Amino acid sequence: MRNRMLLATQNQGKVREYRSLLKCIPFQLLTPADVGVATDVEETGGSYRENAAIKAEALARQSEILSLADDSGLEVDALGGEPGLMSARYAGEGASDKDRVDYLLHKLEGVPVDERTARFKCVIAVAAPDGRVEFCSGECLGVITLHPVGEGGFGYDPVFYLPPLGKVMAELPLEVKNEISHRGQAAKKLPQALERLGYDWAV
């Protein structure tokens, strides 16, 4: 029987990406709904690392299953690093992806394209039921566009332009996005994190 790994998110966009990112690993990937645990964990940390650990540890305790959580955010240089940790709540509680994108573009009104540099950051925490936690991180550099483009992805993907590819994140096939995204970069380091926890990735 394969090892089980619980993805500590109800965000279906993240679930799709992780199922693609981790499709080659010998783990059965589960969601909280699959095992009947709640994900309403308050993110009280002061960093992506702390928030990821809070979520992963909470679900690992509840489920007694190896749990993976991430915390990620968009940091825009012209806004002093905003929205950062507040990326999911930038336009207020209950706001949609479109609301958040519209609010970001409003905050950047009048800022020229060459000053709209930004980065996506992601920290993944993997928590074992015994309380041990390992981390891996990734980053992706880009520029915030003047208008949303594309139909794919989620969150701020429609306005995150990747100069080397000449496209925004929302225009990329999932396989390409996973290769270059902040979440994809972090996930590439997951084998080492699992090995440090005593899970053999190759079995």
Secondary structure, 3 states (H helix, E strand, C coil): CCEEEEECCCCHHHHHHHHHHCCCCCEEEECHHHHCCCCCCCCCCCCHHHHHHHHHHHHHHHHCCCEEEEEEEEEEHHHCCCEHHHHHHCCCCCCCHHHHHHHHHHHCCCCCHHHCEEEEEEEEEEECCCCCEEEEEEEEEEEECCCCCCCCCCCCHHHEEECCCCEEHHHCCHHHHHHHCHHHHHHCCHHHHHHHCCCCCCC
